[in-house]
Amino acid sequence: MRTLTSAAGVLLLLTLVAGPAGAAEPAPSPFPPPEGPALSVPLQQLAQALSCPAAFTGTAHEPVLLVHGTGATPELNWGWNYARVLPTLGYDVCTVRLPNRALDDIQVSSEYVVYAMREMARRSGRMVDVMGHSQGGIEPRWALKWWPDTQRLVDDWVMLASPNHGTIVADAVPNGSCTEACYQMRTTSKFMTALNAGDETPGAVSYTSLYSQTDELVEPSGTARLEGATNIAIQDVCPGRPVEHASMAADAAVYALAIDAFTHPGPADPSRFNKAVCGQGTFPGVDPLSGFAEFLQETLRARSNPFPPVAGEPPLAAYTQAGSAPATVQGGRVQAGSAPSAGPPVPGATPSASGAAPRLPATGAASNGVAVVLVLLGGAGWAFARRAPARPTEDSGL
């Protein structure tokens, strides 16, 4: 959440004075042109993977994009928690379905996120908040790094248990037993080296990385920390709280920090955290029984949908190589680098007099690996089912 400046700031001030508190000012025009390499995935395929409301009607909040993790689907990862609760609080929520349950090349999966960010900003005329769980935190980072225009479309970026520097769990999987994404999440992969080279938090995006010191899959837990981000271990705000990998998607303390980021300027701030939240299990409105039912359905589907391993890590895309700089925009035309993906012009921010890039206004593994993920999600769902869900509230004690 950031305060607008100059003319856009004046417009927002007038809106706040004349209209309801928290109402959002529509984005000015023109929209930032696409920058970065061309998207290799057909636009129709990208569009089919994005699920959004028929109309963006939220006025108090920016729309939220939810990105699922390895071996999961939008329904399995989000359908019983954030995708269920946030719309009741006035958020327009979109999900993106990564190819092959996010088991394939993360570089390609990231193109789905690039498209989702651009399309959501175009349709809503607003900046976008993004949340990713596990590997779902990696694709948006890759998008923000190599497609610079997305840095001006995203306000808050909240990661839940993301292996930002790889995980030793992927290191331990023998060669020939990994999927493409599994190889890329190794601590020594070429992908991780490219992802973390240079600035780990590019642009003016508010980065929040939430992680647990008792996460059994993202190890060591410090791999989730990013230079330049606000990094918060759940045990820092709730000492001794046991939160495993899958339950990060439904934990009350995690939720409180995520909502804090979405509703305040900048990233999440632990000083605003209400310690009373530590006495809660799941956050209000979570439906664990629905999550467990989805887990059972996914288990049955997985039996007939195997995920064979590959021989090794996919090669890095050409745009990551030295001397292959991302496209730059001058006078609304791409001058260097690969051509950007095609897309219709949409409302956006006007470039500043200093020539700075425009921003939209802010308002606030192998088949056995898949089985492990599903078992963990199902176990978490069973544990959550023992807690009676309460009525959802936005502040959740903050």
N, C-alpha and C positions, 0 to 999 in steps of 0.2 A: 504494500500500500504506500503510495507516494503522493506528495502534494504537487499539484500542477503549478506551473510558473507562467508568467507573462499573461497574454490574452486568454489562454485556456484556463489559467487559474482564476482570472476575473469572472469568466463564464461560470465556473464551478461555484464560486462564492455567491454569485447572484442566484444560482439554482438552489443552493442550500438555504438562502434567505427566503426565497419565494416559495419553495416547495417543501416536501416532506424531508425530515432529517434523514441523511444517509442516501438520498436519491442520487443517482449517477448521471453525470453529464455525458451525452452522446459524444463519441469520438469525433474530433475534427477531421478534415480531409486535407491532403491526400494520404492514403495508406502507404506505409513503407514498402517499397518494391522488394520482391524476393531477391535474396542474395545467397550465394553459395552454389554448390554443384547441382546439376539437374537431377531430379528424382528419377530413379530407374524403374520404379514400380508404376504401372499404368494408373492414371488418375481415377478411373472407375473403380479399380480395386482398392485404392486408398479410401475413396469415398464410402465404399461398402463396409469398410472396417470401422468407420466412425459412427457411433450411435449417440445422438443428441436429441433434446426435446424438439418437437415440431416448430416451436417458436421460443426465442429467448425472451423471457418475460421478467426475469429478476431485475430489480432496480436498486436493491440495497447492497448487492454483492457482485463481485466478478464471477463469471462462469468458471467452473472447475473441471479440469481434465484429469481422469483417473487412469493410470497406466498399470496394468497387472504384471505379476512376476512370472518366473520360470515355471513352465508346466501347468500354468493356470489359465483361466479365461476371465473376462470381465465379470461374469456371473459368479464364478467361484471365489474370486478375490474380493469383489466389491458389492455384490448383489445383496448381501445380508448385513452390510454395515454402512459405509459412507454413501454408496449410491442409493441406499434406502433412506438414510437420515437427512443428508444435506438438502434434498429437494423440499423436505418439510420445513426447512429453515429459510427458504427463499432463494436457494442457490440453483442455478441452471447447471446440471451435471451432464457431462459427456464421458463416454468410455471409448477406448480404442482397442480393437481386437488384434493383437500382434500375431503374425503368421506362425502356424504350427505350434501354438501355445508358447511362444517366445523361446523355442528351442533352436531356432535357426540363427543365421548370421545377424548379430545385433546391429551391424551397420545398415542392413536392409530394414530391420524392424524399426530403426530410428526414423526412416523416411515416413513411416506411418504417423509418427509423432510430429514430425515437421508439418505434414499436411494437416493434422488435427489442430495444431496451434494456429496455423494460418486460417483455417476454415472457421474455427470458433471465433477468432478475433474479427473475421470478416462478417460473419452472421450476426454477432452480438454488438459490433461496434465498440467493444470494450477490450481492455487487457484481460489476460487469462491467468488464472491460478492453476498450478499443476501439482498433482500428488502422485508419487510412484512408490510401489512396495517392492522391495527386494530388487530383482533385475529391472523392474519397472522404474527404478531410479536412474538406471544407466542410459536408457534410450534418450530421455530428455536432455541429459548432460551432453551426449554426443550431438544431439540436434542443436543445442545452444552453442556448441563449440564450432561446428562446421557450417551452419546456416545462420549468419550473423543477424539477419532480419528478425529471427525468432527472439533474440535478446530484447527487442523492443516491443514484442507482443506479450511477453510473460512478466507478470508482476511478482508473484510469490511462487517459489519452487520448493516444495516440501518433500523430502525423501524419508521413507520409513524402512529402516534396516537394509540400506543399499550397500552392496560390496564395492564401494567406490575405488578401491585399490586392489580388488580381487579378493578371493577367499581361499584359505588353505583346504577347504572342503573340496573345491574344484581341483586343487593341486593333487589331492589324494586319489582322484579317479584315474585309473590306468589309461594310458594311451590306447586308442581304439575302442574305448568304452564311453567317450564323451560325445555329446552333440556339439554343434558348432558354438552355441552360446556357452556351453560348459567350458570349452577350451578358452574362450575369450574372457571368462571370469577367473582364470588362473592368475595368481599374483605376478607371474612372470610373462604373461602373454604380450604379444605385440600390440594387441588392441588396448590393453590397460596402459601400456607405455605411451601410446599415442593419445589416449584420452586424457592422461594426467600431465602431459608435456606442457610446460608454460603455465598459463593462468588456469587454475582449477575452477574458478568461479567467474567466467567472463561476463561482461556487460553490467548493467545496473540492476539486474535481477536480485531479489531478496532470497538468498539461499538458506534453507534450514534443513539440517540433517539430524534426524531423530533415530537413535539406535539403543540397543539393550546390551548390557554386559553379560547377560545370560542367553544370548542368541546362540543357538547350536549350529546354525548354518553359515552365518556371516562371522567368520573368525580369521584373525583376531578381531574383536569388536571395534577396535580403533581404525579398521580399514574403512569404516563409514565416514570418518572425519575428513573434511575438505578444508584446505587452506582458503581463507576468505569467507567461509560460511559460518553461521551460528551452529555449532555442534553440541547436541544435548543428549547425554546418556539418560535414560529414564531413571536410572538409579541415582542420578544427581538431584532429581527433584523428589523422588520417592525412594529413599535409601532402603536397600534390601529387597526391592520389588522384583519378583521373578517374572520376566516377560520373555517368552520364547519367540521364535521367528514368525510363525504364522499369526500369533495373537497380537502382533504389532498392529494388525489391521483392525483390531476391535478394542484395544486397550483404552481405558478412560483417560489415563495420564497422557498418552500419545495424542489422543483426540483433543484434549484441552490445549496442548501446545500447538497442534496444527491449526485449530480454530483461532488461536491467538495470533498466529502468523497471518491468517486470512483476513482478520478484522482490525489489525493495527498497522501503522506504517512500519516498514522494514520487516525483518525476520521475527520469529518467535522470541519472546523475552522471558527467561525463567523467573525473573523478579516479579512478574505478574501472575505467576502460577499459585493457585490456591491449594495448599497442602491437604485440604479436606478431600480433594479428588483422589488422593492416594488410598482412601478407604473404599473406593469404587473398583469394581472389576472391569466389566465392559462399559462402554459409554452408553448413555440413554438412547433407546430406540433400536439397538442392535437386535437382530433376530437370529439367534444361534441355531434354532431348529431349521430354519430355512437354509442356513449355511451348511448344516450337516446333510440335509436332503440333497443339496447340490453336489456335495462331496460324494455321496453314494451314486448319484447319476454319473458323475465324472469317472468314478471307478469302473462302472460298467462300460462306459464308452471307451475308456482307455484299453480295455481288453481287446477290442476289435480295431484299435487305432494305434499300432506300435510306432515307436519312435527310434528307428535304428541309429546307432552311433556312426560317426564319421572318422576318417583316418587322422585328421589334424585340424589345426586352427585355420579358418578362412584367411586368405591374403588381405592385407589392408587395402582399402580403396585408393585409387590413384590420387584423389584429392587430398589425402593425408601426407603425401610425399613432399619432401623439401622441393621448393621451386614450383609447386602446384598450389598457388595461393587461391583462397576463395574469391569468388567474383566480387567486384566492387561496383558501386552504382554512382554514376555521375550524370546529372541532368536527366535522371529517370531511365537511363539506359545502362546496360551492363557493359563494362569496358574491358574487363580482364577476367581470366579464370573460366571455369565452366559456365555454361548458360544456366540461369535459374529455371526452376520448374514453371510451367505456365500456370496462370491463375487470373481470375477476373479482378479488376481494380475494386477496392473496398474502402470504406471510411477509415481514417487513421489520423496520425498526428502530423502537423506541419513542421518541416525542418526549422531549427532555430537559426537566428541570424548569424551565429558563429559557425554554421555549417555542420553542427553536430547532427548525427542521425536522428530521425524522428522517433518518438515513442507514443504509443496509445496512452490515454489518460488512465491513471490509477484511481480506484475507489477504495480503497481499503487494502537338461542332461540326458542320458540314455533312458530307456523305458523304466529301469529300476529307479532312476533318479526322480522321474515323474511320480512313481508310486510313493516314494518317501515324502515328496511334497504334499501329495494328496492325503496321506496318512496323518501328517502333521496338522494339516488344515482340519481334517475330520476330528482329530483328537482335541484340537482347540475348540471346535464347535461343540463337542460333547461337554467339555469343561464349562464353556460359556452357558450351556443350557441349564446349568444348575443355578444360574443367577437370574432373578426376575428382572426383565428389562423395564426401565422407567420411562416416563414421558420425555421425549427429546427436548433439550434446551441448548441454545446456541453457545452460551458462555461456559457451560459445564463447570461452573464453579470459579471461572476466571473473573 
